């Protein structure tokens, strides 16, 4: 799911696990300089969350 995003391996693994176990929190904070990674990851989580419901 996040294979094409470079770096942030611990965060990617955590998010992947929460999606796979359907244990998605009501909120997440994406903080840092790189807008692309934050926007890309948050969009993917929203899309998966809608699929799970």
Secondary structure, DSSP 4 states (H G I P E B T S, - for coil): --TTS-S-HHHHHHHHHHHHTT---S-----SS-HHHHHHHHHHHHHHHHHH-
